[in-house]
Amino acid sequence: MSSSWQVSCSAAINGFTSNTCHSRNYYQHSHTTSLQSWKVDRTLLPRKLRKSTQRNTSFFTQMKFVPHCSSDLSTSCREELPNYLAVDVLQDQSNTRKGAVRKVLVILNPNSGFRSSRDVFYKKVQSKLKLSGFVMEVVETAYAGHAKVLASTVDLNKFPDGIICVGGDGIVNEVLNGLLGRDDFEVAIRLPIGIIPTGSDNSLVWTILGIKDPVSAAIALAKGGFTPIDVFAVKWIQSGVTHFGLTASYYGFVADVLQLSENFRLQLGPFRYVAAGILKFLSLPQYKFEVEYLPLSPGKNPELKQQTEKCYEQLSDGGKVSWVTRKGEFLGIFVCNHFCKPARGLLSPVIAPKAQHDDGSLDLILVHGSGRLKLFCFFIAYQFCWHLLLPYVEYVKVL
Ligand SMILES: Nc1ncnc2c1ncn2[C@@H]1O[C@H](COP(=O)(O)OP(=O)(O)OP(=O)(O)O)[C@@H](O)[C@H]1O
């Protein structure tokens, strides 16, 4: 069986954000057959959108996205961002200045993580947001995909200041895809997305802003500001379906684990990943992929020279950048938009230590080979962030 997909990165997000090292900000592609053959056809539209002037101050992300048009991307994204006034989270609501009122839709997933979203939001977060001027309409998701439907149909005029997601990376990803799937996506993508992390992992918030508890997230939201984040797109060529993401796209072992883990969500909650990992490890299939990628030219960023050297040698003559092909057995392929730091775990290792969430490129990690021993060594090394030193691991920045 073969599948083909295309990745394009044609946008950036300003503000804060959405997740995954696990996640659903990441796309999970996997097969359960013993031998997998995938054709990977990736196109990354290289323009970076301008960033918010207020950075790293909140969980609000504001997207500016122009899909599939590299030429006019920069001009299409020059509009000024809404100016979020910083307010004191402790101020009394009666003193809230005119203009500081922020009307937002809150999408709450009651099933996220340990299913504590309701408790966390109503007991610890809501009052703080109210005090800082948020006027909220709260909708609880009733089924998987509900957040996407809400984001794709919401009246943008009713909630001009954004959507706050109370949940994990999956909910954020649904909102992202809902907004980008609208007919008026060019307007919708300017809507900020905020996150109150109550999910299993919330890698996006943790990685990019260093915040993992909901109260800190609420305070960050109250303070205002944006964090720019690139958006990448994964297009399944055969079906024509496109998914957007902020965190990563996984293929091979990790993708299979994420997929399998969904079977244990109800029983195990966040511990489902460990159970699925052990099961998949014990029944490890062989994964065979054909990957084509466009390495980032070292000329564009001298600091990246070392990282891309290996691949750059393979580029064609005349300074013309060409695709690099890798074919064979892989334990896994990671395509990361940020360095992917899991919010849980003792050592908090990162998968792609050089990945930047706002640099207009993706970091590709190819784990060559097959077999449990190699996989075990990879994950042990990963715990100490030594995995890139392994001879069968290739790391390259790609467009
Ligand atoms: N009411 C619901 N019932 C069942 N599934 C839901 C419901 N609401 C949302 N979902 C699904 O649950 C998925 C996971 O939700 P979410 O990301 O909030 O939590 P999580 O998986 O615990 O956290 P993380 O994504 O950080 O690991 C979402 O992608 C969504 O499709």
The ligand as an SDF file (V2000), in Angstrom:
LIG
                    3D

 31 33  0  0  0  0  0  0  0  0999 V2000
  -16.8340   15.7460   24.0690 N   0  0  0  0  0  0  0  0  0  0  0  0
  -15.8950   15.0150   23.4640 C   0  0  0  0  0  0  0  0  0  0  0  0
  -15.9740   13.6700   23.4580 N   0  0  0  0  0  0  0  0  0  0  0  0
  -15.0230   12.9290   22.8790 C   0  0  0  0  0  0  0  0  0  0  0  0
  -13.9490   13.4320   22.2610 N   0  0  0  0  0  0  0  0  0  0  0  0
  -13.8150   14.7590   22.2230 C   0  0  0  0  0  0  0  0  0  0  0  0
  -14.7720   15.6110   22.8270 C   0  0  0  0  0  0  0  0  0  0  0  0
  -14.3590   16.8830   22.6570 N   0  0  0  0  0  0  0  0  0  0  0  0
  -13.2180   16.8140   21.9560 C   0  0  0  0  0  0  0  0  0  0  0  0
  -12.8830   15.5500   21.6940 N   0  0  0  0  0  0  0  0  0  0  0  0
  -11.6970   15.0380   20.9720 C   0  0  0  0  0  0  0  0  0  0  0  0
  -10.6600   14.8390   21.9250 O   0  0  0  0  0  0  0  0  0  0  0  0
   -9.4190   15.0700   21.2820 C   0  0  0  0  0  0  0  0  0  0  0  0
   -8.3200   15.3570   22.2730 C   0  0  0  0  0  0  0  0  0  0  0  0
   -8.6370   16.4910   23.0070 O   0  0  0  0  0  0  0  0  0  0  0  0
   -7.5440   17.4190   23.6690 P   0  0  0  0  0  0  0  0  0  0  0  0
   -6.4490   17.6930   22.7520 O   0  0  0  0  0  0  0  0  0  0  0  0
   -8.2800   18.5850   24.2270 O   0  0  0  0  0  0  0  0  0  0  0  0
   -7.0140   16.5720   24.9290 O   0  0  0  0  0  0  0  0  0  0  0  0
   -5.8040   15.5860   25.1100 P   0  0  0  0  0  0  0  0  0  0  0  0
   -5.7340   14.6250   23.9790 O   0  0  0  0  0  0  0  0  0  0  0  0
   -5.9400   15.0260   26.4650 O   0  0  0  0  0  0  0  0  0  0  0  0
   -4.5390   16.4980   25.1120 O   0  0  0  0  0  0  0  0  0  0  0  0
   -3.2810   16.5260   24.1280 P   0  0  0  0  0  0  0  0  0  0  0  0
   -3.8410   16.7480   22.7570 O   0  0  0  0  0  0  0  0  0  0  0  0
   -2.4580   17.6900   24.5960 O   0  0  0  0  0  0  0  0  0  0  0  0
   -2.5710   15.2280   24.2730 O   0  0  0  0  0  0  0  0  0  0  0  0
   -9.7020   16.2030   20.3450 C   0  0  0  0  0  0  0  0  0  0  0  0
   -8.8640   16.1480   19.2320 O   0  0  0  0  0  0  0  0  0  0  0  0
  -11.1610   16.0200   19.9680 C   0  0  0  0  0  0  0  0  0  0  0  0
  -11.2690   15.4440   18.6920 O   0  0  0  0  0  0  0  0  0  0  0  0
  1  2  1  0
  2  3  1  0
  2  7  2  0
  3  4  2  0
  4  5  1  0
  5  6  2  0
  6  7  1  0
  6 10  1  0
  7  8  1  0
  8  9  2  0
  9 10  1  0
 10 11  1  0
 11 12  1  0
 11 30  1  0
 12 13  1  0
 13 14  1  0
 13 28  1  0
 14 15  1  0
 15 16  1  0
 16 17  2  0
 16 18  1  0
 16 19  1  0
 19 20  1  0
 20 21  2  0
 20 22  1  0
 20 23  1  0
 23 24  1  0
 24 25  2  0
 24 26  1  0
 24 27  1  0
 28 29  1  0
 28 30  1  0
 30 31  1  0
M  END
$$$$
